[in-house]
């Protein structure tokens, strides 16, 4: 940000009144901000890949601009873009730290330590069983599939949308709703023991040996659109029993 501040005020000013852009006055600052706001939103969205978070960042840019010594600003547009980039990156880093500190109880991470004791392995398996039970009790099949693939294994929304035959926007909504329902912990449906066993097995297989195809297959059995027919669902369940 400092690179856009006047470092030597003794330098002669060559900008004409028609081309210079000053934001000493708060109204001038607001005018420049509003003019650049669409471009700032694009920058923030490109970094965050989230519309609401981008809106929050750009709003924070305006608050930061009000607290800046605007008399020393040489290029308001460059300053606004710099603040936007830094705030967006800070937002990503903060979200990552929050996720590290609060291990998501419904998506435990099986240990990859080869020296894991049988007792530790049993505890991890039990944690996965509890987490899967919560997913089955709380989420719809589509929400469950979208959430596990996105939050558990980092699938891009485009891939999730393709698997679930949804638009990318709808895929994002499924993940958001899943997060809301899990936070509220509203158990709405009984747990099918067969589905529970298969999803636990698939989750552990994907986490430990990278069997993502098996995980996708289990998650998509119930999440497929009804137009694909119930017969395929029966065949898929039969194939899981045989596997």
DRENDO-1510 file (C-alpha; in Angstrom, 1 decimal, always signed):
<recs>
REC; n; res; u; v; w
REC; 1; UNK; +0.0; +0.0; +0.0 .
REC; 2; UNK; +2.9; +2.4; +0.8 .
REC; 3; UNK; +4.0; +2.3; -2.8 .
REC; 4; UNK; +1.0; +4.4; -3.7 .
REC; 5; UNK; +1.7; +7.1; -1.1 .
REC; 6; UNK; +3.6; +10.2; -2.0 .
REC; 7; UNK; +7.2; +9.5; -0.9 .
REC; 8; UNK; +8.7; +12.9; -1.8 .
REC; 9; UNK; +6.3; +15.8; -1.7 .
REC; 10; UNK; +9.0; +18.1; -3.1 .
REC; 11; UNK; +8.5; +16.5; -6.5 .
REC; 12; UNK; +6.8; +18.8; -9.0 .
REC; 13; UNK; +3.2; +18.1; -9.7 .
REC; 14; UNK; +2.7; +17.6; -13.5 .
REC; 15; UNK; -0.9; +16.3; -13.3 .
REC; 16; UNK; -3.4; +18.8; -14.7 .
REC; 17; UNK; -6.7; +19.4; -12.8 .
REC; 18; UNK; -8.5; +17.4; -15.5 .
REC; 19; UNK; -6.4; +14.3; -15.1 .
REC; 20; UNK; -5.5; +14.3; -11.4 .
REC; 21; UNK; -7.7; +12.2; -9.0 .
REC; 22; UNK; -7.7; +13.4; -5.4 .
REC; 23; UNK; -9.7; +12.0; -2.5 .
REC; 24; UNK; -8.9; +14.5; +0.2 .
REC; 25; UNK; -12.6; +15.1; +0.7 .
REC; 26; UNK; -14.8; +12.3; +1.9 .
REC; 27; UNK; -17.3; +12.9; -0.9 .
REC; 28; UNK; -14.5; +12.7; -3.5 .
REC; 29; UNK; -13.4; +9.4; -1.9 .
REC; 30; UNK; -16.9; +8.0; -2.0 .
REC; 31; UNK; -17.2; +9.0; -5.6 .
REC; 32; UNK; -14.0; +7.2; -6.6 .
REC; 33; UNK; -14.9; +4.1; -4.5 .
REC; 34; UNK; -18.4; +3.8; -6.1 .
REC; 35; UNK; -16.9; +4.2; -9.5 .
REC; 36; UNK; -14.4; +1.4; -8.9 .
REC; 37; UNK; -16.7; -0.8; -6.8 .
REC; 38; UNK; -17.6; -3.2; -9.7 .
REC; 39; UNK; -14.0; -3.8; -10.5 .
REC; 40; UNK; -13.2; -4.3; -6.8 .
REC; 41; UNK; -16.0; -6.9; -6.6 .
REC; 42; UNK; -14.5; -8.8; -9.6 .
REC; 43; UNK; -11.1; -8.9; -7.9 .
REC; 44; UNK; -12.4; -10.1; -4.6 .
REC; 45; UNK; -14.7; -12.7; -6.2 .
REC; 46; UNK; -11.8; -14.0; -8.3 .
REC; 47; UNK; -9.8; -14.6; -5.1 .
REC; 48; UNK; -12.5; -15.8; -2.8 .
REC; 49; UNK; -14.8; -17.5; -5.3 .
REC; 50; UNK; -17.7; -16.5; -3.1 .
REC; 51; UNK; -20.1; -13.6; -3.9 .
REC; 52; UNK; -21.2; -12.8; -0.4 .
REC; 53; UNK; -17.6; -12.9; +1.0 .
REC; 54; UNK; -16.5; -10.6; -1.9 .
REC; 55; UNK; -19.3; -8.2; -1.0 .
REC; 56; UNK; -18.0; -8.1; +2.6 .
REC; 57; UNK; -14.5; -7.5; +1.5 .
REC; 58; UNK; -15.4; -4.6; -0.7 .
REC; 59; UNK; -17.5; -3.1; +2.1 .
REC; 60; UNK; -14.5; -3.3; +4.3 .
REC; 61; UNK; -12.4; -1.6; +1.7 .
REC; 62; UNK; -14.6; +1.5; +2.0 .
REC; 63; UNK; -14.2; +1.4; +5.8 .
REC; 64; UNK; -10.5; +1.2; +5.5 .
REC; 65; UNK; -10.4; +4.0; +2.9 .
REC; 66; UNK; -12.2; +6.3; +5.4 .
REC; 67; UNK; -9.5; +5.7; +8.0 .
REC; 68; UNK; -6.6; +6.3; +5.5 .
REC; 69; UNK; -4.6; +9.5; +5.3 .
REC; 70; UNK; -6.1; +10.3; +1.9 .
REC; 71; UNK; -4.0; +13.5; +1.5 .
REC; 72; UNK; -1.0; +11.3; +0.8 .
REC; 73; UNK; -2.6; +9.1; -1.8 .
REC; 74; UNK; -1.2; +9.4; -5.3 .
REC; 75; UNK; -3.3; +6.8; -7.0 .
REC; 76; UNK; -6.8; +6.1; -5.4 .
REC; 77; UNK; -7.6; +3.3; -7.9 .
REC; 78; UNK; -4.3; +1.5; -7.2 .
REC; 79; UNK; -4.8; +1.9; -3.5 .
REC; 80; UNK; -8.4; +0.5; -3.6 .
REC; 81; UNK; -7.2; -2.5; -5.6 .
REC; 82; UNK; -4.3; -3.2; -3.2 .
REC; 83; UNK; -6.6; -3.0; -0.1 .
REC; 84; UNK; -9.1; -5.4; -1.8 .
REC; 85; UNK; -6.4; -8.0; -2.7 .
REC; 86; UNK; -4.9; -7.9; +0.8 .
REC; 87; UNK; -8.3; -8.1; +2.6 .
REC; 88; UNK; -9.4; -11.0; +0.3 .
REC; 89; UNK; -6.2; -12.9; +1.0 .
REC; 90; UNK; -6.5; -12.3; +4.7 .
REC; 91; UNK; -10.1; -13.6; +4.6 .
REC; 92; UNK; -8.9; -16.9; +3.0 .
REC; 93; UNK; -6.1; -17.2; +5.6 .
REC; 94; UNK; -8.4; -16.5; +8.5 .
REC; 95; UNK; -11.0; -19.1; +7.3 .
REC; 96; UNK; -8.2; -21.7; +6.9 .
REC; 97; UNK; -7.0; -21.0; +10.5 .
REC; 98; UNK; -10.5; -21.2; +11.9 .
REC; 99; UNK; -11.0; -24.5; +10.2 .
REC; 100; UNK; -7.7; -25.8; +11.6 .
REC; 101; UNK; -8.5; -24.8; +15.1 .
REC; 102; UNK; -12.1; -26.2; +15.1 .
REC; 103; UNK; -11.8; -29.7; +13.7 .
REC; 104; UNK; -15.1; -30.3; +12.0 .
REC; 105; UNK; -16.8; -33.0; +14.1 .
REC; 106; UNK; -18.8; -34.3; +11.2 .
REC; 107; UNK; -15.8; -34.8; +9.0 .
REC; 108; UNK; -13.0; -36.4; +11.0 .
REC; 109; UNK; -9.6; -36.9; +9.3 .
REC; 110; UNK; -8.4; -40.5; +9.6 .
REC; 111; UNK; -4.7; -40.6; +10.6 .
REC; 112; UNK; -2.1; -41.5; +8.0 .
REC; 113; UNK; +0.4; -42.4; +10.6 .
REC; 114; UNK; +1.7; -45.9; +9.9 .
REC; 115; UNK; +2.4; -46.3; +13.7 .
REC; 116; UNK; -1.2; -45.8; +14.7 .
REC; 117; UNK; -2.1; -48.2; +17.4 .
REC; 118; UNK; -5.2; -50.5; +17.2 .
REC; 119; UNK; -6.8; -48.4; +20.0 .
REC; 120; UNK; -6.3; -45.2; +18.1 .
REC; 121; UNK; -7.6; -46.8; +14.9 .
REC; 122; UNK; -10.7; -48.0; +16.7 .
REC; 123; UNK; -11.3; -44.5; +18.1 .
REC; 124; UNK; -11.0; -42.9; +14.6 .
REC; 125; UNK; -13.3; -45.5; +13.1 .
REC; 126; UNK; -15.9; -44.7; +15.9 .
REC; 127; UNK; -15.5; -41.0; +15.2 .
REC; 128; UNK; -16.2; -41.6; +11.5 .
REC; 129; UNK; -19.3; -43.7; +12.4 .
REC; 130; UNK; -20.7; -40.9; +14.6 .
REC; 131; UNK; -20.0; -38.3; +11.9 .
REC; 132; UNK; -21.7; -40.3; +9.2 .
REC; 133; UNK; -24.7; -41.0; +11.4 .
REC; 134; UNK; -25.0; -37.2; +11.9 .
REC; 135; UNK; -24.8; -36.6; +8.2 .
REC; 136; UNK; -27.5; -39.3; +7.5 .
REC; 137; UNK; -29.8; -37.9; +10.3 .
REC; 138; UNK; -29.5; -34.3; +9.3 .
REC; 139; UNK; -29.0; -33.9; +5.5 .
REC; 140; UNK; -30.8; -34.8; +2.4 .
REC; 141; UNK; -28.9; -37.1; +0.0 .
REC; 142; UNK; -27.9; -34.3; -2.3 .
REC; 143; UNK; -26.8; -32.0; +0.6 .
REC; 144; UNK; -24.8; -34.9; +2.0 .
REC; 145; UNK; -23.1; -35.7; -1.2 .
REC; 146; UNK; -22.3; -32.1; -2.0 .
REC; 147; UNK; -21.0; -31.4; +1.5 .
REC; 148; UNK; -18.8; -34.5; +1.8 .
REC; 149; UNK; -17.2; -34.0; -1.6 .
REC; 150; UNK; -16.6; -30.3; -1.1 .
REC; 151; UNK; -15.7; -30.0; +2.6 .
REC; 152; UNK; -14.2; -33.4; +3.0 .
REC; 153; UNK; -12.3; -33.9; -0.2 .
REC; 154; UNK; -12.0; -30.5; -1.8 .
REC; 155; UNK; -14.0; -31.2; -5.0 .
REC; 156; UNK; -14.6; -28.1; -7.2 .
REC; 157; UNK; -18.2; -27.0; -7.4 .
REC; 158; UNK; -18.1; -27.7; -11.2 .
REC; 159; UNK; -17.4; -31.3; -10.6 .
REC; 160; UNK; -20.0; -31.6; -7.8 .
REC; 161; UNK; -22.6; -30.0; -10.1 .
REC; 162; UNK; -21.7; -32.5; -12.9 .
REC; 163; UNK; -22.0; -35.5; -10.6 .
REC; 164; UNK; -25.3; -34.4; -9.1 .
REC; 165; UNK; -26.7; -33.0; -12.4 .
REC; 166; UNK; -27.1; -29.5; -10.9 .
REC; 167; UNK; -26.1; -26.1; -11.8 .
REC; 168; UNK; -22.9; -24.7; -10.1 .
REC; 169; UNK; -25.1; -22.2; -8.2 .
REC; 170; UNK; -27.3; -25.0; -7.0 .
REC; 171; UNK; -24.3; -27.1; -6.0 .
REC; 172; UNK; -23.1; -24.2; -3.9 .
REC; 173; UNK; -26.5; -23.9; -2.3 .
REC; 174; UNK; -26.5; -27.5; -1.3 .
REC; 175; UNK; -23.2; -27.1; +0.5 .
REC; 176; UNK; -24.4; -24.0; +2.3 .
REC; 177; UNK; -27.7; -25.6; +3.4 .
REC; 178; UNK; -25.8; -28.6; +4.6 .
REC; 179; UNK; -23.5; -26.4; +6.7 .
REC; 180; UNK; -26.5; -24.6; +8.2 .
REC; 181; UNK; -28.3; -27.8; +9.0 .
REC; 182; UNK; -25.3; -29.4; +10.6 .
REC; 183; UNK; -24.7; -26.3; +12.7 .
REC; 184; UNK; -28.3; -26.4; +13.9 .
REC; 185; UNK; -28.0; -30.2; +14.5 .
REC; 186; UNK; -31.6; -30.8; +13.6 .
REC; 187; UNK; -32.0; -34.5; +13.3 .
REC; 188; UNK; -34.9; -35.1; +10.9 .
REC; 189; UNK; -34.6; -38.7; +9.7 .
REC; 190; UNK; -33.8; -42.2; +10.9 .
REC; 191; UNK; -30.5; -43.8; +9.9 .
REC; 192; UNK; -30.5; -46.7; +7.5 .
REC; 193; UNK; -28.0; -49.2; +8.9 .
REC; 194; UNK; -27.0; -50.4; +5.4 .
REC; 195; UNK; -26.4; -46.9; +4.1 .
REC; 196; UNK; -24.5; -46.0; +7.3 .
REC; 197; UNK; -22.1; -49.0; +6.9 .
REC; 198; UNK; -21.5; -48.4; +3.3 .
REC; 199; UNK; -20.8; -44.7; +3.7 .
REC; 200; UNK; -18.4; -45.3; +6.6 .
REC; 201; UNK; -16.5; -47.8; +4.5 .
REC; 202; UNK; -16.4; -45.5; +1.5 .
REC; 203; UNK; -15.3; -42.5; +3.6 .
REC; 204; UNK; -12.5; -44.4; +5.2 .
REC; 205; UNK; -11.5; -45.8; +1.8 .
REC; 206; UNK; -11.3; -42.4; +0.2 .
REC; 207; UNK; -9.4; -40.8; +3.1 .
REC; 208; UNK; -6.9; -43.6; +3.6 .
REC; 209; UNK; -6.2; -45.0; +0.2 .
REC; 210; UNK; -7.8; -42.4; -2.2 .
REC; 211; UNK; -10.7; -44.5; -3.4 .
REC; 212; UNK; -12.8; -41.5; -4.5 .
REC; 213; UNK; -14.7; -43.5; -7.1 .
REC; 214; UNK; -16.1; -45.7; -4.4 .
REC; 215; UNK; -17.1; -42.7; -2.3 .
REC; 216; UNK; -18.8; -41.1; -5.2 .
REC; 217; UNK; -20.7; -44.2; -6.0 .
REC; 218; UNK; -22.1; -44.5; -2.5 .
REC; 219; UNK; -23.0; -40.9; -2.2 .
REC; 220; UNK; -24.7; -40.7; -5.5 .
REC; 221; UNK; -26.9; -43.8; -5.1 .
REC; 222; UNK; -29.6; -41.8; -3.3 .
REC; 223; UNK; -28.7; -38.3; -4.6 .
REC; 224; UNK; -29.4; -39.1; -8.3 .
REC; 225; UNK; -32.4; -37.2; -9.7 .
REC; 226; UNK; -35.6; -39.2; -9.7 .
REC; 227; UNK; -35.8; -39.0; -13.5 .
REC; 228; UNK; -32.9; -41.4; -13.7 .
REC; 229; UNK; -35.3; -44.2; -12.5 .
REC; 230; UNK; -35.5; -46.3; -9.4 .
REC; 231; UNK; -34.2; -49.4; -11.2 .
REC; 232; UNK; -30.7; -48.1; -11.4 .
REC; 233; UNK; -30.8; -47.3; -7.7 .
REC; 234; UNK; -31.7; -51.0; -7.0 .
REC; 235; UNK; -28.9; -52.2; -9.2 .
REC; 236; UNK; -26.4; -49.9; -7.5 .
REC; 237; UNK; -27.4; -51.1; -4.1 .
REC; 238; UNK; -27.1; -54.7; -5.2 .
REC; 239; UNK; -23.6; -54.0; -6.5 .
REC; 240; UNK; -22.6; -52.5; -3.2 .
REC; 241; UNK; -23.8; -55.5; -1.3 .
REC; 242; UNK; -21.7; -57.7; -3.6 .
REC; 243; UNK; -18.6; -55.6; -3.2 .
</recs>
